Amino acid sequence: MMTTTLKSRLKKLPAARLKKINKRAKELIAQEMTLRDLRKALELTQANISSNMNYSNIIVTDLSLKDSFQELEIAINKIISHN
């Protein structure tokens, strides 16, 4: 049985399909950003996030350690929509 590599399979895909795959890969990589990385990139403090989410700073710190992207996304969207 001949082994097929990912690289050889990707070469056979149409350009449009490769573009979609690369776009989705970039989205997934972006989601891997930690809460702290994203917060710092947006120049937000834990206090900004906690006040907009009605959470204590302790909870925000805990979310930071757990890399809770969904919780962060909600908080960031709230902050951005108010600015």
N, C-alpha and C positions, 0 to 999 in steps of 0.2 A: 504494500500500500504506500502510495506517495504522499508525503506530508506537504500540506499547503501552508504557507506562511501568511501572516496578516498583511505583510508588505505586498506580496504577490496578489492577494485578493483585492487590496485597495487599488492597485494599478489597473485592475479590470473594471472598476466602477466608473460610471459616467461622471463627468466633471460636476454636474449639478448635485449629484448624490454626495460626492466628496465634499462639496461646499457645505451641504447641510450637516454632514458628520462633523466637520471641523468647527462649524458654528456651535453645534451642541456640545462638543468637547470643551470649547472655550467657556460656555455657560456653566458647565459642571465644575470646571477648574475655578471659576470665579466664586462659585458657591462654597468652595472649600476654604475660602478666606475666613480666618477666625473673626469672632466678634470684635476682639481688640484691634485687629488689623483694620477692619472696616471702620470701626469707630474712630481710630486715629486718622485714617485716610480722609474721613469726612470732618475732621477736626471737632469731634464731639467728645464731651466728657461723660463719665459714667453718670454724673449728676444730671446732664441733659437728657440722657436716655431714661434714667429712673423717673425723673419728673414727668416726662411725656408718656410713660407707661404706667404711672402710678404704682411703681415698685420701689422698694427700698434699694439703697446702694448695694446692700449685701446680696440681694437677689440678682441684681445686674452683674455683680462680680461673679456669682455662681454661674450665671448664664454664659459669661465670658469664658469661664473655665471649661464649660461643656460644649462650647462652639455651637450654640443654639442659633443657627442661621435664620430659622423661621421667626423666632421671637425678635431678633434684631431687625429683620426686614420690616416687620410691623412697626417697630419703634422708629426706624429711619424714615419710613414713608409718612408717619405722623409728623415728624419734625420737619421734613421737607415741605409738606403740604401747608404748614403754618408759616413758612418763610416766604 
